[in-house]
């Protein structure tokens, strides 16, 4: 499993957490129960391989961090989504933005350009080129104003 796939799974979890209003740790425990996880491979190729310990730790760290900082991250999305109400942004695009912003703010080992590029690629896959451009614009403004090396 690549780090891109791990981000994609974390994005799915971020989306599901908002939709289900579940405790993130309970959701992670249920989600990564091996028998349940095995059922997901027929739905999405991201679930073809069960994550190893390092990948699982990375996904958990992303999903838990995004959940814990959701209000802060949503505030940044609102701030940089010029002329857009937060409620008009798709839940998938918001989940993608949360993952990238969390990595940029709280995971200094992930280069901010990598986090932004991965978010744009996820947006292209799940939302199309127009939304990918929207995600890119928000992240460019966010990085310019909030990222401090």
C-alpha positions in Angstrom: 0.0 0.0 0.0 1.3 3.4 -1.0 1.2 6.5 1.1 -1.3 7.9 -1.5 -3.6 5.0 -0.8 -3.2 5.5 2.9 -4.3 9.2 2.4 -7.2 8.0 0.3 -8.3 5.7 3.1 -7.9 8.4 5.7 -10.0 10.7 3.5 -12.7 8.1 3.3 -12.6 7.8 7.1 -12.7 11.6 7.5 -15.8 11.7 5.3 -17.4 8.8 7.2 -16.8 10.4 10.6 -18.6 13.6 9.6 -21.5 11.6 8.0 -21.9 9.1 10.9 -20.9 11.4 13.8 -19.0 8.4 15.4 -16.1 8.5 17.7 -13.1 8.2 15.4 -11.3 5.6 17.6 -14.3 3.3 17.6 -14.7 3.8 13.9 -11.1 3.0 13.3 -11.2 -0.2 15.4 -14.3 -1.4 13.5 -13.0 -0.4 10.1 -9.6 -2.1 10.5 -11.1 -5.3 11.9 -9.5 -7.7 9.3 -12.7 -9.5 8.3 -14.6 -6.2 7.8 -11.7 -4.6 5.9 -11.5 -7.7 3.6 -15.1 -7.0 2.5 -14.2 -3.5 1.3 -11.9 -4.7 -1.5 -14.8 -5.4 -3.8 -15.9 -1.7 -3.4 -12.7 0.1 -3.9 -9.2 -0.9 -5.0 -7.7 1.2 -2.2 -8.7 -1.7 0.1 -7.0 -4.4 -1.9 -4.2 -4.8 0.7 -4.5 -4.6 4.4 -2.1 -1.9 5.7 1.0 -3.0 7.5 1.7 -1.6 11.0 3.5 1.5 9.7 0.7 2.3 7.2 -2.0 1.6 9.8 -0.3 3.9 12.2 -0.1 6.6 9.6 -3.8 6.3 8.6 -4.8 6.3 12.3 -2.7 9.4 13.0 -4.3 11.2 10.0 -7.8 10.2 10.8 -7.6 10.9 14.5 -5.7 14.2 13.9 -8.3 15.4 11.4 -11.1 14.5 13.7 -9.5 16.2 16.7 -8.8 19.4 14.7 -11.9 19.4 12.5 -13.2 22.8 13.7 -9.8 24.4 13.2 -9.4 22.9 9.7 -13.0 23.8 8.7 -12.2 27.4 9.8 -9.2 27.4 7.4 -11.4 26.0 4.6 -14.0 28.8 5.2 -11.3 31.4 5.4 -9.6 30.5 2.1 -12.7 29.4 0.1 -13.3 32.9 -1.1 -16.9 33.6 -2.1 -18.0 30.1 -1.1 -20.2 29.2 1.9 -18.7 26.1 3.7 -22.1 24.4 3.3 -21.7 24.6 -0.5 -18.4 22.7 -0.5 -18.9 19.0 -1.1 -18.2 16.8 1.8 -15.6 14.9 -0.2 -13.7 18.0 -1.1 -13.8 19.2 2.5 -12.5 15.8 3.6 -9.6 16.1 1.1 -8.8 19.6 2.2 -8.9 18.6 5.9 -6.3 15.8 5.3 -4.0 18.1 3.4 -4.2 20.9 5.9 -3.7 18.6 8.8 -0.5 17.2 7.1 0.8 20.7 6.4 0.1 22.0 9.9 0.9 18.9 12.1 3.1 16.5 10.1 6.3 18.4 9.3 7.9 15.2 7.9 5.4 15.5 5.0 6.5 18.2 2.6 3.7 20.7 2.2 4.0 20.5 -1.6 3.5 16.8 -1.4 0.4 17.2 0.8 -1.1 19.7 -1.6 -0.3 17.7 -4.7 -1.8 14.5 -3.2 -5.0 16.5 -2.3 -5.3 17.8 -5.9 -4.9 14.3 -7.2 -7.5 12.9 -4.8 -9.9 15.7 -5.9 -9.3 14.9 -9.6 -10.2 11.2 -8.9 -13.2 11.9 -6.7 -14.6 15.3 -7.8 -13.1 16.1 -11.2 -10.8 18.8 -12.6 -12.9 21.8 -11.6 -13.0 20.9 -8.0 -9.3 19.9 -8.2 -8.6 23.5 -9.2 -10.7 24.8 -6.4 -8.8 22.5 -3.9 -5.5 23.7 -5.4 -6.5 27.4 -5.0 -7.6 27.0 -1.4 -4.4 25.1 -0.5 -2.1 27.6 -2.3 -3.6 30.5 -0.3 -3.5 28.4 2.9 0.2 27.5 2.4 1.1 31.1 1.5 -0.6 32.4 4.7 -0.4 29.7 7.2 2.6 27.5 6.5 5.7 28.5 8.4 9.0 26.6 7.8 
